[in-house]
């Protein structure tokens, strides 16, 4: 059984070119197949569309009216196909993303807002949380994760620039307690810790200098589960903190905080963008991944 839309397209082409042979050449089929499509339409409609002689063909009165309707129908089909292609190509719809709190607040937000300016038909729901989010179970299309990645995780893990930490304190604290010159000096200072980090990471701050690792054991009377509060404690002059380079950049530039141990590169943690390995890469997700790699990619 011949497809009726195809038969309509053949009929339109036959009337526009003036002959079955010319239509066949245009459509890449035989003149006999063109004739079959026209005959199938006429049989379905139970009326003749074309008056045919050995020398020429012309539309019947019904054929002229039917031609106009066929052209309208085919134009609508083309428009529907174009809409489907636009949906497949154009980023649009809601995108659910999760990221750690401090990186999200101080590093990610400018990239997110610019992404939304560039793609006005995308809506982005950003959840900031320091817990280990399960993107599949919780319905996130992508997450940013800081720390080592489980190799058995059924996710695509795209590496981002390491999450770099900077040791810093307020001018008032350093004026009162002195400035550490070596990582080992931190043992004699007040250090404010980030409670969610593992104990080993919290109490052993690892620095790099000249390709070698220098570890400092630190103690603390104050640990907090929120970077904003740690930041406040540092600016209040209580102690030395390890802060994300994104989060402390403005205070360092303004002199409200001072980097300590500037000759040592601060600790860093791996950071990745994760998304489901079996998830169909929609245009909105593809564009978001590309933007993240372009902005924060490790390379």
C-alpha positions as CSV (number, residue, x, y, z in Angstrom):
1,X,0.0,0.0,0.0
2,X,1.4,3.4,-1.0
3,X,1.9,6.1,1.6
4,X,-0.7,8.8,0.9
5,X,1.5,11.7,1.9
6,X,4.1,10.5,-0.6
7,X,1.4,10.1,-3.2
8,X,0.3,13.7,-2.5
9,X,3.8,14.9,-2.9
10,X,4.1,13.0,-6.2
11,X,0.9,14.5,-7.4
12,X,2.0,18.0,-6.6
13,X,5.4,17.5,-8.3
14,X,3.7,16.0,-11.4
15,X,1.4,19.1,-11.8
16,X,4.3,21.5,-11.3
17,X,6.7,19.8,-13.8
18,X,4.0,19.0,-16.3
19,X,4.7,15.3,-16.9
20,X,5.2,12.0,-15.1
21,X,8.7,11.7,-16.6
22,X,9.8,15.1,-15.3
23,X,8.3,14.4,-11.9
24,X,10.0,11.0,-11.8
25,X,13.4,12.6,-12.6
26,X,12.9,15.2,-9.9
27,X,11.8,12.6,-7.3
28,X,14.3,10.0,-8.2
29,X,11.8,7.3,-9.1
30,X,10.5,5.7,-12.3
31,X,7.6,7.2,-14.4
32,X,5.7,4.0,-13.8
33,X,5.9,4.6,-10.0
34,X,4.7,8.2,-10.4
35,X,1.7,6.8,-12.3
36,X,1.1,4.3,-9.6
37,X,1.0,7.1,-6.9
38,X,-1.5,9.2,-9.0
39,X,-3.7,6.1,-9.7
40,X,-3.7,5.2,-6.0
41,X,-4.9,8.7,-5.1
42,X,-7.6,8.6,-7.7
43,X,-8.7,5.2,-6.5
44,X,-8.9,6.4,-2.9
45,X,-10.8,9.6,-3.9
46,X,-13.0,7.7,-6.4
47,X,-12.5,10.5,-9.0
48,X,-10.0,11.6,-11.6
49,X,-7.4,14.2,-10.8
50,X,-5.8,14.5,-14.2
51,X,-7.0,14.4,-17.8
52,X,-4.3,12.6,-19.6
53,X,-3.7,12.2,-23.4
54,X,-0.7,10.9,-25.2
55,X,0.5,14.4,-25.7
56,X,-0.3,16.3,-22.5
57,X,-2.0,16.2,-19.1
58,X,-4.2,18.8,-17.4
59,X,-6.0,19.0,-14.0
60,X,-9.6,18.3,-13.7
61,X,-11.8,20.8,-11.8
62,X,-11.6,18.6,-8.7
63,X,-7.9,18.1,-9.3
64,X,-7.3,21.8,-9.1
65,X,-9.1,22.1,-5.8
66,X,-7.3,18.9,-4.5
67,X,-3.9,20.3,-5.5
68,X,-4.4,23.4,-3.3
69,X,-5.3,21.2,-0.3
70,X,-2.3,18.9,-1.0
71,X,0.0,21.9,-1.1
72,X,-1.5,23.1,2.2
73,X,-1.1,19.7,3.9
74,X,2.4,19.2,2.7
75,X,3.4,22.7,3.9
76,X,2.0,21.8,7.4
77,X,3.9,18.6,7.4
78,X,7.1,20.4,6.5
79,X,6.4,22.9,9.3
80,X,5.8,20.1,11.8
81,X,9.1,18.4,10.8
82,X,10.9,21.7,11.2
83,X,9.4,22.1,14.7
84,X,10.6,18.7,15.6
85,X,14.1,19.4,14.3
86,X,14.2,22.7,16.3
87,X,13.2,20.9,19.5
88,X,16.0,18.4,18.9
89,X,18.6,21.1,18.1
90,X,17.6,24.1,20.1
91,X,18.3,24.1,23.9
92,X,15.1,24.5,25.8
93,X,13.2,23.2,28.8
94,X,14.1,22.7,32.5
95,X,17.6,21.6,33.5
96,X,18.2,20.3,37.1
97,X,21.7,20.7,38.3
98,X,23.3,20.1,41.7
99,X,26.7,21.5,43.0
100,X,28.5,21.9,46.3
101,X,27.5,25.0,48.2
102,X,30.7,27.1,48.2
103,X,31.6,26.3,44.6
104,X,28.1,26.9,43.5
105,X,27.8,30.2,45.3
106,X,31.2,31.7,44.4
107,X,32.3,29.9,41.3
108,X,29.3,28.5,39.4
109,X,26.7,31.3,39.6
110,X,28.4,33.6,37.1
111,X,28.6,30.8,34.6
112,X,25.0,29.8,35.2
113,X,23.6,33.2,34.8
114,X,25.5,33.8,31.6
115,X,24.4,30.4,30.3
116,X,20.8,31.4,30.8
117,X,21.4,34.7,29.0
118,X,22.8,32.8,26.1
119,X,19.9,30.3,26.0
120,X,16.7,32.1,26.9
121,X,14.5,29.1,26.4
122,X,16.3,27.1,29.1
123,X,15.1,27.1,32.7
124,X,17.7,26.0,35.3
125,X,17.0,24.6,38.7
126,X,20.3,24.7,40.8
127,X,20.4,22.9,44.1
128,X,23.4,23.6,46.3
129,X,24.3,20.9,48.8
130,X,27.5,19.4,50.3
131,X,26.1,15.9,50.7
132,X,26.7,13.1,48.1
133,X,23.8,13.6,45.7
134,X,22.6,10.6,43.7
135,X,21.8,12.2,40.3
136,X,19.8,9.3,38.9
137,X,17.7,8.7,42.0
138,X,17.1,12.4,42.7
139,X,16.5,13.4,39.1
140,X,19.4,15.6,38.4
141,X,20.7,15.8,34.8
142,X,24.2,16.7,36.0
143,X,26.1,17.3,39.2
144,X,29.4,18.8,40.2
145,X,31.3,16.7,42.7
146,X,34.4,17.6,44.7
147,X,36.7,14.8,45.8
148,X,37.6,11.4,44.5
149,X,35.2,9.6,42.2
150,X,34.2,6.0,42.6
151,X,35.3,4.3,39.4
152,X,32.4,1.9,39.5
153,X,29.9,4.8,39.5
154,X,27.7,4.4,36.3
155,X,28.3,8.0,35.3
156,X,30.3,10.0,32.8
157,X,32.9,11.9,34.8
158,X,34.3,14.9,33.0
159,X,37.3,16.4,34.9
160,X,37.2,20.1,35.9
161,X,40.0,22.2,37.3
162,X,40.9,21.0,40.7
163,X,39.1,22.7,43.6
164,X,42.0,24.8,45.0
165,X,42.2,26.0,48.6
166,X,44.1,29.0,49.9
167,X,45.2,29.4,53.5
168,X,44.4,32.9,54.7
169,X,43.6,35.0,57.8
170,X,42.6,38.5,58.7
171,X,45.2,41.2,59.2
172,X,44.1,41.5,62.8
173,X,44.7,37.9,63.6
174,X,48.2,37.9,62.0
175,X,49.1,41.1,63.8
176,X,48.2,39.5,67.1
177,X,49.4,35.9,66.6
178,X,52.2,36.3,64.0
179,X,52.4,35.0,60.4
180,X,53.4,31.4,59.8
181,X,56.4,31.0,57.6
182,X,56.3,27.2,57.1
183,X,53.4,24.8,57.1
184,X,54.7,23.3,60.3
185,X,54.0,26.7,62.0
186,X,50.3,26.1,61.6
187,X,50.3,23.7,64.6
188,X,50.8,26.7,66.8
189,X,47.8,28.7,65.4
190,X,44.1,28.7,65.6
191,X,42.7,27.0,62.5
192,X,39.0,26.9,61.6
193,X,38.0,23.6,60.0
194,X,35.2,22.6,57.6
195,X,33.2,19.9,59.5
196,X,32.0,17.9,56.4
197,X,35.5,17.1,55.3
198,X,37.0,13.7,56.4
199,X,39.1,13.9,59.5
200,X,42.3,13.2,57.7
201,X,41.7,16.0,55.2
202,X,40.7,18.4,58.0
203,X,43.6,17.9,60.3
204,X,46.3,17.4,57.7
205,X,46.7,20.3,55.3
206,X,48.8,19.3,52.4
207,X,50.8,21.9,50.5
208,X,53.0,21.7,47.4
209,X,56.4,23.5,46.9
210,X,58.8,22.8,44.1
211,X,57.1,19.5,43.2
212,X,57.2,18.1,46.8
213,X,54.4,17.7,49.2
214,X,54.6,19.3,52.6
215,X,52.1,18.2,55.2
216,X,51.0,20.3,58.2
217,X,49.1,18.8,61.1
218,X,46.7,21.3,62.5
219,X,44.5,21.4,65.5
220,X,41.3,23.3,66.0
221,X,38.9,24.4,68.7
222,X,36.3,25.4,66.1
223,X,34.9,23.4,63.2
224,X,31.8,24.6,61.2
225,X,29.7,22.9,58.6
226,X,29.1,26.1,56.6
227,X,31.8,28.0,54.6
228,X,29.9,31.3,55.0
229,X,30.3,31.0,58.8
230,X,34.0,29.9,58.5
231,X,34.5,33.0,56.3
232,X,32.9,35.2,59.0
233,X,35.2,33.7,61.7
234,X,38.2,34.4,59.5
235,X,37.2,38.0,58.9
236,X,36.4,38.4,62.6
237,X,40.1,37.6,63.3
238,X,39.6,34.2,65.0
239,X,42.0,32.1,63.0
240,X,43.5,30.7,59.8
241,X,41.2,29.0,57.3
242,X,41.4,27.1,54.1
243,X,39.1,28.8,51.6
244,X,38.2,28.1,48.0
245,X,40.2,30.4,45.7
246,X,36.8,31.6,44.3
247,X,35.3,32.3,47.7
248,X,38.3,34.4,49.1
249,X,39.4,36.2,45.9
250,X,37.4,39.4,46.6
251,X,38.6,39.6,50.3
252,X,42.2,39.0,49.3
253,X,42.0,41.7,46.7
254,X,40.5,44.1,49.2
255,X,42.9,43.3,52.0
256,X,40.2,42.0,54.3
257,X,42.0,38.6,54.3
258,X,45.7,37.9,53.7
259,X,47.1,34.8,52.1
260,X,49.5,33.0,54.4
261,X,52.3,30.7,53.2
262,X,52.2,32.3,49.7
263,X,55.3,30.4,48.6
264,X,53.4,27.1,49.0
265,X,50.6,26.0,46.7
266,X,47.5,25.2,48.8
267,X,45.7,21.9,49.0
268,X,43.5,21.0,46.1
269,X,40.8,18.4,45.5
270,X,39.7,16.8,42.3
271,X,36.4,18.2,40.8
272,X,34.2,16.5,38.2
273,X,31.0,17.1,36.3
274,X,28.9,14.0,36.4
275,X,26.0,12.9,34.3
276,X,24.3,9.5,33.6
277,X,26.2,7.4,31.1
278,X,22.9,6.1,29.6
279,X,21.1,9.4,29.5
280,X,20.2,10.7,26.1
281,X,22.2,13.9,25.6
282,X,19.6,16.6,25.1
283,X,20.6,19.9,23.5
284,X,20.2,21.7,26.8
285,X,22.4,19.2,28.7
286,X,25.0,19.1,25.9
287,X,25.2,22.9,25.9
288,X,25.5,23.0,29.7
289,X,28.3,20.4,29.6
290,X,30.1,22.2,26.9
291,X,29.8,25.5,28.9
292,X,31.1,23.9,32.1
293,X,34.1,22.3,30.3
294,X,34.8,25.5,28.5
295,X,34.7,27.6,31.7
296,X,36.0,25.1,34.4
297,X,37.7,22.4,32.3
298,X,41.0,21.1,33.3
299,X,43.0,21.6,30.2
